[in-house]
Amino acid sequence: MPQAAAQDRELKIVAIADGARDNWTFLESVTPDIRLVDVWHACQYLKAAADAAYGAESARSTAGFDTHKAILTDDPRAWAR
């Protein structure tokens, strides 16, 4: 546990990274209270999923990506969905 968190139990440790396993392996060493994937990388994964589901660069993939990206970036509670 980082020294600041050890001194103040109210302090929360937040880990933000992309989905690379090495990043999360390292961040687990600081035992974060909250783990987040940054928005840019989350959108990359979302686009890949839409392309896989509906066909790369298809109109349906683009529409699905745009809809879910708007939810992810505009809805403050999107992470809870």
Backbone bond lengths (Angstrom), bond angles and torsions (degrees), N, CA, C in turn:
res aa  C-N    CA-C-N  psi(-1)  N-CA   C-N-CA  omega(-1)  CA-C   N-CA-C  phi
1 M - - - 1.445 - - 1.533 108.48 -
2 P 1.335 117.67 132.67 1.460 120.04 177.39 1.528 111.54 -58.82
3 Q 1.316 114.95 150.91 1.458 121.45 -175.12 1.525 112.55 -57.28
4 A 1.326 118.64 -42.31 1.462 121.25 -178.80 1.523 111.03 -61.48
5 A 1.326 117.14 -41.81 1.459 120.68 179.60 1.522 111.13 -68.03
6 A 1.308 117.00 -33.59 1.462 120.58 178.41 1.527 110.64 -66.71
7 Q 1.321 117.56 -31.15 1.453 121.80 -179.24 1.524 112.63 -82.67
8 D 1.316 117.79 -26.88 1.460 121.87 -177.23 1.527 109.30 -131.64
9 R 1.309 117.10 101.39 1.478 121.86 -176.28 1.526 112.68 -66.94
10 E 1.334 118.74 -15.19 1.463 122.16 177.40 1.538 111.62 -79.59
11 L 1.321 116.44 -19.04 1.451 121.87 -178.52 1.525 109.81 -69.37
12 K 1.320 116.89 132.86 1.463 122.41 177.78 1.523 109.55 -106.50
13 I 1.312 116.81 138.19 1.453 122.25 176.71 1.523 108.00 -98.28
14 V 1.338 115.96 124.00 1.456 122.09 -179.32 1.525 108.30 -113.30
15 A 1.325 116.46 127.15 1.464 122.42 176.61 1.525 108.26 -105.23
16 I 1.325 116.32 124.96 1.466 121.93 178.14 1.522 107.60 -124.84
17 A 1.333 116.02 124.60 1.464 120.01 -179.41 1.525 108.78 -158.85
18 D 1.323 114.98 176.53 1.459 118.58 172.40 1.527 107.69 -83.80
19 G 1.286 117.64 -169.56 1.456 119.70 -174.64 1.517 115.67 -85.00
20 A 1.326 118.13 5.45 1.464 120.73 -177.70 1.530 111.05 -63.19
21 R 1.312 115.63 127.62 1.467 121.67 -177.12 1.533 112.59 -55.29
22 D 1.338 117.36 -40.65 1.465 120.29 -179.25 1.530 112.25 -60.41
23 N 1.320 116.45 -38.83 1.467 119.14 178.23 1.522 110.79 -61.24
24 W 1.318 115.96 -46.56 1.464 119.54 -176.55 1.524 111.67 -71.48
25 T 1.322 117.15 -33.11 1.463 119.90 175.34 1.520 109.68 -61.21
26 F 1.334 116.45 -45.37 1.466 120.29 177.87 1.529 110.51 -63.96
27 L 1.322 117.55 -46.83 1.465 120.44 -175.50 1.525 112.62 -66.05
28 E 1.321 117.29 -27.12 1.466 119.41 176.40 1.524 111.49 -63.88
29 S 1.335 116.86 -23.44 1.466 119.83 179.80 1.522 112.28 -67.42
30 V 1.324 117.47 -17.84 1.470 120.60 176.54 1.534 111.36 -102.21
31 T 1.318 116.48 9.05 1.464 124.65 179.33 1.529 112.93 40.49
32 P 1.350 116.57 69.27 1.462 119.66 -179.35 1.529 112.24 -66.61
33 D 1.324 115.19 148.85 1.461 121.11 175.47 1.521 110.62 -80.84
34 I 1.323 116.13 -31.49 1.466 122.57 -177.44 1.523 107.81 -131.41
35 R 1.332 116.58 136.68 1.465 121.79 178.71 1.527 108.26 -121.60
36 L 1.337 117.02 126.94 1.459 121.81 -178.44 1.519 110.83 -131.09
37 V 1.324 115.75 145.53 1.457 121.29 170.17 1.524 105.83 -96.46
38 D 1.333 117.39 133.02 1.466 119.16 -178.38 1.525 110.32 -63.43
39 V 1.327 116.36 152.58 1.462 122.06 -173.26 1.521 112.12 -61.41
40 W 1.317 118.10 -41.15 1.455 120.33 -178.05 1.524 110.45 -59.40
41 H 1.327 116.86 -47.75 1.460 119.88 179.66 1.527 111.62 -70.52
42 A 1.320 117.54 -36.55 1.464 120.19 176.80 1.530 109.69 -58.91
43 C 1.333 117.29 -41.15 1.465 120.55 178.23 1.520 111.68 -66.81
44 Q 1.321 117.52 -35.53 1.470 120.56 174.92 1.529 110.74 -59.44
45 Y 1.329 116.16 -46.42 1.466 120.83 -179.92 1.523 110.55 -67.24
46 L 1.319 116.50 -37.58 1.461 120.82 178.11 1.527 110.96 -62.88
47 K 1.327 117.65 -43.57 1.465 121.62 178.78 1.519 110.76 -64.06
48 A 1.325 117.30 -41.97 1.465 120.44 178.33 1.529 110.64 -62.46
49 A 1.314 116.73 -39.43 1.466 120.48 178.90 1.525 110.91 -66.51
50 A 1.337 117.16 -42.99 1.469 120.57 178.89 1.527 110.56 -63.39
51 D 1.322 117.00 -42.39 1.466 119.91 177.97 1.521 111.64 -63.72
52 A 1.322 117.10 -39.66 1.468 120.75 179.11 1.528 111.09 -67.47
53 A 1.311 116.01 -37.05 1.467 119.73 -177.27 1.529 112.86 -76.47
54 Y 1.336 116.90 -38.63 1.466 120.22 -170.44 1.525 114.81 -117.94
55 G 1.322 117.82 -2.16 1.466 120.79 -176.97 1.517 109.93 101.88
56 A 1.318 115.40 130.54 1.464 120.94 -176.11 1.517 111.55 -55.73
57 E 1.308 114.59 127.64 1.465 123.27 175.22 1.523 114.12 60.45
58 S 1.330 118.08 18.86 1.461 120.29 176.60 1.526 109.46 -74.88
59 A 1.318 116.70 161.91 1.469 121.04 178.56 1.528 110.36 -60.50
60 R 1.319 116.64 -39.22 1.462 120.71 179.88 1.533 111.33 -67.10
61 S 1.322 116.49 -38.52 1.463 120.50 177.01 1.520 110.58 -63.75
62 T 1.325 116.23 -45.72 1.467 120.76 179.86 1.525 110.67 -62.10
63 A 1.326 117.17 -44.64 1.465 120.75 179.92 1.528 111.34 -64.02
64 G 1.331 116.74 -43.54 1.461 120.31 178.79 1.514 111.52 -63.89
65 F 1.336 116.32 -43.03 1.455 120.51 177.90 1.526 110.80 -61.80
66 D 1.335 116.84 -47.98 1.467 120.39 -178.64 1.520 111.83 -60.06
67 T 1.320 116.92 -42.17 1.463 121.26 179.59 1.518 111.11 -62.42
68 H 1.323 116.81 -49.47 1.464 120.45 -176.51 1.530 112.64 -74.37
69 K 1.324 117.23 -30.16 1.464 119.66 175.10 1.526 110.00 -65.34
70 A 1.337 116.93 -40.96 1.468 120.52 178.41 1.526 110.57 -61.43
71 I 1.316 116.65 -41.24 1.470 119.87 177.24 1.524 109.80 -62.87
72 L 1.322 116.08 -46.51 1.465 121.36 -177.77 1.525 112.30 -62.52
73 T 1.331 116.78 -41.24 1.464 119.79 -174.61 1.524 114.14 -91.95
74 D 1.327 118.37 -21.36 1.465 120.16 -174.37 1.519 114.72 -107.96
75 D 1.320 117.96 -21.21 1.464 121.35 -177.64 1.523 109.06 -97.18
76 P 1.337 117.58 113.33 1.466 119.34 -177.45 1.528 114.14 -62.32
77 R 1.330 117.39 -16.38 1.458 120.42 178.71 1.518 112.76 -106.34
78 A 1.337 117.01 15.03 1.465 120.86 -177.02 1.517 112.54 -58.13
79 W 1.312 117.93 -34.81 1.462 121.66 -178.64 1.511 111.94 -61.24
80 A 1.333 117.38 -22.80 1.467 120.72 -176.77 1.521 112.10 -86.89
81 R 1.315 117.85 -6.63 1.476 120.72 -177.45 1.501 110.95 -75.68
